[in-house]
Each structure stands twice: as structure tokens, then as C-alpha cells.
Amino acid sequence: MGSATFIDIIIAILLPPLGVFLKYECRAEFWICLVLTLFGYLPGIIYAIYILTK
């Protein structure tokens, strides 16, 4: 899995926007993840894991 650690993946599952924020700060990836999480928790998780492992 890319450069994501086990802890990054766990945080991305529990709080997807936080996991992305810790890696990318307030860039577009964070805002996309936040919106997806607000629309549905599962899309936020999928996007967060994708972003952290690519």
C-alpha cells in the first residue's frame, strides 16, 4: 500500500477527513473528503483510503 501506514488507514476509517487532513492539510483532497463524508460515511472512507494509498 503506497506510503500510508497502518495508523493512517485506521484514522481514515474512523474519521476520514481527519486522516486526509493529517496528510494533505487544507488542500482540495481534504475538502473533497469532507463533502463526501457529509453526503455518506462510506464514500468518505473509500475516498480517504484511496487518497492515502495512491
C-alpha positions as CSV (number, residue, x, y, z in Angstrom):
1,M,0.0,0.0,0.0
2,G,1.7,3.2,-1.1
3,S,3.1,5.4,1.6
4,A,0.2,5.1,4.1
5,T,0.9,3.5,7.4
6,F,-1.4,1.2,9.4
7,I,-2.3,4.2,11.7
8,D,-3.2,6.3,8.7
9,I,-5.6,3.7,7.4
10,I,-7.2,3.3,10.9
11,I,-7.7,7.1,11.2
12,A,-9.1,7.2,7.7
13,I,-11.7,4.5,8.6
14,L,-12.7,6.1,11.9
15,L,-12.6,9.8,10.8
16,P,-12.0,10.1,7.0
17,P,-11.5,13.9,6.8
18,L,-9.0,13.8,9.7
19,G,-6.9,11.1,8.0
20,V,-6.7,13.1,4.8
21,F,-6.1,16.4,6.8
22,L,-3.1,15.0,8.6
23,K,-1.5,14.0,5.3
24,Y,-2.6,16.9,3.0
25,E,-3.7,19.7,5.3
26,C,-6.4,22.0,3.8
27,R,-5.8,21.2,0.2
28,A,-8.5,20.1,-2.2
29,E,-8.2,16.4,-1.1
30,F,-9.4,17.3,2.4
31,W,-12.4,19.3,1.2
32,I,-13.5,16.6,-1.3
33,C,-13.2,14.0,1.5
34,L,-15.2,16.2,3.9
35,V,-18.0,16.7,1.4
36,L,-18.1,13.0,0.6
37,T,-18.2,12.1,4.3
38,L,-21.1,14.6,4.9
39,F,-23.1,13.0,2.0
40,G,-22.3,9.5,3.2
41,Y,-19.9,8.0,5.6
42,L,-18.9,5.1,3.2
43,P,-17.9,7.3,0.2
44,G,-15.7,9.4,2.6
45,I,-13.9,6.3,3.8
46,I,-13.4,4.9,0.3
47,Y,-12.0,8.2,-0.9
48,A,-9.8,8.7,2.1
49,I,-8.2,5.3,1.8
50,Y,-7.8,5.8,-2.0
51,I,-6.1,9.1,-1.5
52,L,-3.8,7.9,1.3
53,T,-2.7,4.8,-0.6
54,K,-2.2,6.2,-4.1
